[in-house]
Amino acid sequence: QVQLVESGGGLVQPGGSLKLSCAASGLTISSYAMGWFRQAPGKGREFVATISGSGGLTNYADSVKGRFTISRDSAKNAVYLQMNSLKSEDTAVYYCAAKRGLLATTESRYEYWGPGTQVTVSS
């Protein structure tokens, strides 16, 4: 049974940093493209970042480029999202997702999802 579990969310002030983690079980992340998505209150879920199975390819939404970094640790079977220079508009529930094959930015391409972790950016 595949499980993805996010952690690391919380309340942070504008300009601050958080690092989200996604622990995977039931699959080997080196065989999957992994993605982070987010959903703000009253809005649809949107793409944030994705990383290939090898870790050699990444892609980011324009809104987070230069501020967020996605990475993976195959030994720990985990994926991370380092978020710096956080803004109020980054407030959302953040989801980890996995898909076989090439990395993708489209939500519907992902097969497995975690329950999400809340990130709130507020002073």
C-alpha positions as CSV (number, residue, x, y, z in Angstrom):
1,Q,0.0,0.0,0.0
2,V,1.4,3.3,-1.1
3,Q,1.5,6.1,1.5
4,L,2.8,9.7,1.2
5,V,2.9,11.7,4.5
6,E,3.8,15.4,4.5
7,S,5.2,17.2,7.6
8,G,6.9,20.5,8.4
9,G,4.0,22.9,7.9
10,G,3.1,25.6,10.4
11,L,2.8,29.3,11.0
12,V,5.7,31.5,9.8
13,Q,6.1,35.3,9.4
14,P,6.4,36.9,5.9
15,G,10.0,36.6,4.8
16,G,10.6,33.5,6.8
17,S,11.4,29.9,5.8
18,L,10.0,26.4,6.2
19,K,11.1,23.0,5.0
20,L,8.4,20.5,4.1
21,S,9.1,16.8,4.1
22,C,7.3,14.0,2.3
23,A,7.9,10.5,3.6
24,A,7.1,7.7,1.1
25,S,6.3,4.1,1.8
26,G,5.1,1.3,-0.5
27,L,7.0,2.8,-3.4
28,T,10.6,3.6,-4.2
29,I,10.9,7.3,-5.1
30,S,13.8,6.8,-7.4
31,S,11.3,5.1,-9.8
32,Y,8.8,8.0,-9.5
33,A,8.6,11.6,-10.4
34,M,7.6,13.5,-7.3
35,G,5.7,16.8,-7.1
36,W,4.5,19.4,-4.6
37,F,1.1,21.1,-5.1
38,R,-0.8,23.5,-3.0
39,Q,-4.4,24.7,-2.5
40,A,-5.2,28.0,-1.0
41,P,-8.6,28.7,0.6
42,G,-11.3,29.1,-2.0
43,K,-8.9,28.2,-4.9
44,G,-8.1,25.1,-6.9
45,R,-5.0,23.0,-6.3
46,E,-2.0,24.3,-8.2
47,F,1.4,23.0,-9.2
48,V,4.4,24.2,-7.1
49,A,7.4,22.0,-8.0
50,T,8.4,18.6,-9.4
51,I,11.6,16.5,-9.5
52,S,12.5,13.5,-11.6
53,G,13.2,10.0,-10.4
54,S,16.9,10.5,-10.7
55,G,16.8,13.9,-9.1
56,G,18.5,15.5,-12.1
57,L,15.5,17.4,-13.5
58,T,13.3,19.9,-11.7
59,N,10.6,22.3,-12.6
60,Y,9.0,25.1,-10.7
61,A,5.9,27.3,-10.9
62,D,6.9,30.9,-11.8
63,S,5.4,32.1,-8.6
64,V,7.9,30.2,-6.5
65,K,11.0,30.1,-8.8
66,G,14.1,31.4,-7.0
67,R,12.4,31.0,-3.5
68,F,11.6,27.3,-3.3
69,T,13.8,24.3,-3.8
70,I,12.7,20.7,-4.3
71,S,15.1,17.9,-3.4
72,R,15.0,14.2,-2.7
73,D,16.9,11.7,-0.5
74,S,16.6,8.2,-2.0
75,A,18.2,6.6,1.1
76,K,15.4,8.0,3.2
77,N,12.8,7.6,0.5
78,A,11.8,11.2,1.1
79,V,11.2,14.4,-0.8
80,Y,11.6,17.9,0.5
81,L,10.5,21.4,-0.3
82,Q,12.6,24.2,1.1
83,M,10.6,27.4,1.1
84,N,12.4,30.8,1.6
85,S,11.2,34.4,1.5
86,L,7.7,33.3,2.2
87,K,4.8,35.6,1.3
88,S,1.2,35.7,2.5
89,E,0.1,34.4,-0.8
90,D,2.0,31.2,-0.2
91,T,-0.5,30.3,2.5
92,A,-2.1,27.0,1.5
93,V,-2.3,23.3,2.2
94,Y,0.7,21.7,0.6
95,Y,0.4,18.2,-1.0
96,C,3.1,15.7,-2.0
97,A,2.4,13.5,-5.0
98,A,4.0,10.7,-7.0
99,K,3.8,9.5,-10.6
100,R,5.5,6.9,-12.7
101,G,7.6,8.2,-15.6
102,L,8.6,11.7,-16.5
103,L,8.0,14.7,-14.2
104,A,4.8,16.6,-14.8
105,T,3.1,19.8,-13.8
106,T,-0.4,18.6,-14.3
107,E,-2.3,17.4,-11.2
108,S,-4.2,14.7,-13.0
109,R,-1.0,13.0,-14.1
110,Y,-0.1,12.1,-10.5
111,E,-1.2,8.7,-9.1
112,Y,-0.6,9.0,-5.4
113,W,-1.2,11.8,-3.0
114,G,-0.6,12.7,0.6
115,P,-3.2,14.2,3.0
116,G,-1.4,17.6,3.0
117,T,0.2,19.9,5.5
118,Q,-1.0,23.5,6.3
119,V,1.4,26.4,5.7
120,T,0.3,29.8,7.0
121,V,2.3,32.9,6.3
122,S,1.2,35.7,8.5
123,S,2.5,38.4,10.9
